[in-house]
Amino acid sequence: MAEGPSGTSIPIDSDKVWVTLITNTSYLPGLLTLAHSLRAVHTKYPLLALYTPSLPSSALSALSARQIPSLPVPFLSPRSGKRYDQDPRFDDCWTKLVVFQLTQFARVVCLDSDMVVLRNMDELMDLELDDPAEHGTGTGDIPGKRLFAASHACVCNPLRRAHYPPTWIPSNCAFTAQHADPSLAQTQGRDPALTLGALNSGLLVLNPSRVLFAQILQRMDSHGERYAFPDQDLLADLYAGRWVALPYVYNALKTMRREGVHAPIWRDESVKNVHFILSPKPWDELDDAGVWAGGDETHRWWVDANARRIKEERESGLLDGSDTKTPHNGIAPLIMSISRDPGSRVLGVVRALSTMYI
C-alpha cells in the first residue's frame, strides 16, 4: 500500500488529526461509523486509523475505500507481560499510548473506535496545552501543568464489578460532585486535584512529544503490573495533577445517562461525543437482517448513525461487504497473532520502528 509523506496510507495535509486504534475486525463497524460521524459534523480535520499487524488486509481495504488514512504501529505491552483476563478488552489498550510518538503532527486527538460524534468538537484542536519544545531532553522534571487533556473516569462502578478498585464508589466520583451544578458540568471538568485523579483515555488531546513517550515507556515497564486500567492508570499516575480535565460532553460514557448514575448532569442536547463503554457494543445488537434488538437509548443513536453511513455508501456505489449487519461485518474474527509472552519483546520493535513514522 502506498504511503503518504507522514507514513500514512493516504497523504494527510494537516498537522492536526483525529486518531483511533484498531487491532481486530470486531471494532471495524465502530471505526467506520466513527469516521462517518466526524464527517457528518463537518470536522475540518482527518481521522487517522492506527493499526497493528493483527488487522487483516480486508479491513485495511475497507478503510482505503472510504478514504480513511491508516498507519501501521507495533503492538505495545509492558515488559512484565501483564494480562487482563477479567477484562481482555484492556490487553490492547497499551498500544494506544503510541499516539504520544506521532511527532509528525502538532496536535492529536485520540478517540476510541466505540464512539460516535454527535456535534462538532474541532475546538479541541486548539485547546491550550504545553509546548513539547519546553520538555527539554527529558533528563529532569518536565515543566508545565497542561501536558494533555482528558475527561474524568466515572468511578461509580454501577455494575459493581468486583475487580474494580475499592475506591471506585459514587461518593468519590468527579461527576457526582457536579450534580449540584449541572450547567457548569456542561462546560467545565472538575479540578483533578479535588478527585481521585482518575481519567478515561477514550478521548485524549495531546501534542505528541518524544520526551513524554520515552517517560511513558519507562513507566509502563517499571509499573505496568500494578495498573488496573492500563493506559489511563499509567497516565493518571505518571502525570498526576498535570493534565487538563475536560467536561463530560467530550467523552460521554453511556452509563452516565442512567438514573442512579449521573442523569442529573447529563444533557442530550449538550453531548458532543458518546462513548459506548463495556459490552455489548451497539453493533453486536444488530441481527443478520439489520434489526436492532437493544434497549439502551444511546445505542439507538449509534444504530441510527450507522444506518445513515450505510445508506450514503450504498448510494455512492460503495458495496464492499462492510455494510453487512453481522457483528464482524462479514469478516471472520482474527485471532491475535502477536505473542504476548514476556519473552517476546515488542518494545524494541516500537523503538526501532519509531524512526520510520516520526
KEGULUM-911848 format. One record per residue (C-alpha): x, y, z. Coordinates in steps of 0.2 Angstrom, whole numbers, padded with zeros to 4 digits, always signed. Layout:
<logus>
XYZ...
</logus>
This chain:
<logus>
+0000+0000+0000+0007+0017-0005+0012+0029+0009+0010+0047+0011+0024+0059+0017+0019+0055+0036+0020+0036+0033+0001+0035+0031-0008+0025+0018-0016+0041+0011-0007+0058+0012-0013+0069+0026-0011+0088+0023-0015+0093+0041-0004+0094+0056-0019+0091+0067-0028+0075+0066-0041+0064+0075-0033+0046+0078-0041+0030+0083-0033+0012+0085-0039-0004+0078-0032-0021+0081-0045-0033+0075-0061-0033+0064-0073-0033+0079-0071-0015+0080-0072-0011+0062-0091-0006+0062-0087+0006+0076-0072+0014+0067-0082+0016+0050-0096+0024+0059-0085+0035+0070-0076+0041+0054-0093+0045+0046-0100+0054+0061-0084+0065+0061-0088+0070+0043-0106+0072+0047-0102+0086+0059-0091+0094+0046-0074+0092+0055-0060+0101+0046-0048+0088+0051-0044+0070+0045-0046+0054+0055-0031+0043+0055-0033+0024+0059-0018+0016+0068-0017-0002+0066-0007-0017+0072-0001-0032+0062-0016-0042+0068-0028-0032+0057-0031-0042+0041-0030-0034+0024-0048-0034+0021-0051-0022+0035-0037-0010+0028-0046-0011+0011-0062-0006+0019-0053+0009+0027-0045+0014+0010-0062+0013+0001-0068+0026+0012-0053+0037+0011-0048+0034+0029-0029+0035+0030-0020+0022+0040-0003+0020+0049+0005+0003+0055+0010+0003+0073+0018-0012+0083+0009-0020+0097+0014-0012+0114+0014-0020+0131+0024-0020+0147+0040-0030+0150+0030-0040+0163+0018-0046+0150+0003-0042+0162-0013-0049+0155-0031-0043+0159-0040-0060+0160-0055-0052+0169-0056-0038+0156-0047-0045+0140-0053-0028+0131-0039-0020+0141-0025-0030+0133-0024-0019+0118-0025-0003+0127-0007-0001+0130-0004+0001+0111-0015+0017+0112+0000+0026+0120+0010+0026+0104+0000+0042+0100+0012+0051+0110+0026+0047+0097+0017+0054+0082+0028+0070+0081+0024+0072+0063+0008+0080+0069+0007+0095+0080-0010+0090+0088-0018+0073+0090-0035+0070+0097-0036+0051+0101-0053+0043+0100-0059+0026+0104-0067+0017+0090-0083+0013+0100-0088+0031+0100-0100+0042+0089-0098+0060+0087-0114+0070+0088-0108+0088+0087-0093+0097+0080-0079+0097+0093-0065+0105+0082-0061+0117+0096-0051+0103+0104-0038+0105+0091-0035+0122+0098-0036+0119+0116-0021+0126+0125-0008+0113+0130+0010+0114+0135+0023+0116+0120+0033+0100+0118+0048+0111+0114+0048+0115+0133+0051+0097+0138+0069+0098+0135+0079+0082+0135+0068+0073+0147+0083+0070+0159+0074+0080+0173+0057+0085+0178+0046+0092+0163+0039+0109+0167+0020+0113+0164+0003+0108+0171-0006+0105+0154+0003+0090+0146-0013+0083+0139-0032+0084+0141-0045+0071+0145-0062+0068+0154-0063+0060+0171-0066+0042+0173-0083+0038+0181-0078+0029+0197-0096+0024+0202-0094+0006+0196-0113+0005+0193-0111-0013+0188-0102-0017+0204-0088-0026+0196-0078-0035+0210-0061-0032+0202-0063-0013+0201-0053-0003+0214-0062-0002+0231-0061+0017+0230-0072+0017+0214-0088+0022+0223-0101+0036+0219-0095+0047+0233-0078+0048+0225-0083+0052+0208-0079+0068+0200-0096+0069+0191-0105+0066+0207-0098+0082+0214-0105+0091+0199-0123+0086+0202-0127+0102+0212-0122+0112+0196-0127+0104+0180-0125+0119+0170-0106+0120+0175-0104+0102+0171-0108+0105+0153-0093+0117+0151-0080+0113+0164-0071+0097+0171-0069+0096+0190-0051+0100+0196-0042+0083+0196-0034+0089+0212-0051+0088+0221-0054+0070+0215-0046+0053+0214-0037+0059+0198-0044+0045+0188-0046+0049+0169-0054+0040+0155-0042+0038+0140-0056+0036+0127-0053+0053+0122-0035+0061+0124-0030+0078+0117-0011+0080+0116+0004+0087+0107+0015+0072+0103+0032+0073+0112+0047+0061+0111+0051+0065+0129+0034+0061+0135+0034+0045+0125+0050+0039+0132+0044+0043+0150+0028+0033+0146+0038+0018+0140+0049+0018+0156+0034+0019+0167+0025+0005+0158+0040-0006+0161+0043-0002+0179+0025+0000+0185+0013-0008+0172+0010-0024+0183+0001-0013+0196-0012-0004+0185-0030-0010+0185-0034+0000+0169-0018+0000+0158-0015+0016+0148-0027+0028+0158-0020+0022+0175-0002+0025+0169-0006+0042+0163-0015+0047+0178-0001+0041+0189+0014+0047+0180+0006+0064+0176-0004+0067+0192-0011+0085+0193-0003+0089+0176-0017+0086+0164-0032+0096+0159-0050+0090+0164-0062+0091+0150-0081+0092+0153-0090+0075+0151-0098+0081+0135-0082+0076+0125-0082+0058+0132-0099+0055+0137-0099+0037+0144-0115+0029+0140-0118+0023+0158-0118+0041+0165-0135+0044+0157-0144+0031+0168-0154+0035+0183-0144+0032+0199-0128+0036+0190-0126+0054+0183-0143+0058+0175-0143+0074+0185-0129+0082+0174-0132+0073+0158-0140+0083+0144-0143+0075+0127-0143+0092+0119-0125+0096+0126-0116+0079+0122-0104+0080+0108-0096+0063+0108-0104+0047+0116-0093+0033+0122-0100+0015+0121-0090+0008+0135-0092-0011+0141-0101-0024+0131-0112-0027+0121-0107-0014+0108-0121-0007+0098-0116-0016+0083-0117-0033+0092-0136-0030+0095-0140-0030+0076-0146-0046+0069-0142-0053+0052-0157-0044+0045-0151-0027+0052-0164-0027+0066-0159-0019+0082-0163-0029+0097-0156-0017+0110-0164-0006+0123-0151+0007+0128-0156+0024+0120-0138+0029+0117-0136+0013+0107-0150+0018+0096-0140+0034+0092-0126+0023+0086-0138+0012+0076-0146+0027+0068-0128+0035+0063-0123+0018+0056-0139+0017+0046-0135+0034+0038-0117+0029+0034-0123+0013+0026-0137+0022+0016-0124+0035+0009-0111+0022+0005-0124+0012-0005-0130+0027-0014-0112+0031-0019-0109+0013-0025-0098+0008-0011-0103-0011-0009-0088-0019-0002-0096-0030+0011-0093-0019+0026-0112-0014+0026-0117-0031+0032-0126-0032+0049-0116-0046+0057-0106-0041+0072-0090-0044+0062-0096-0036+0046-0094-0052+0037-0076-0054+0041-0070-0069+0051-0063-0063+0068-0045-0064+0068-0035-0072+0082-0022-0061+0089-0006-0067+0080+0007-0057+0091+0014-0067+0106+0011-0058+0122+0023-0069+0131+0035-0059+0142+0050-0066+0132+0043-0060+0116+0049-0042+0117+0039-0029+0107+0045-0013+0114+0062-0014+0105+0052-0015+0089+0042+0000+0094+0058+0010+0097+0066+0003+0081+0051+0007+0070+0048+0024+0078+0060+0032+0066+0050+0026+0051+0035+0036+0057+0042+0051+0065
</logus>
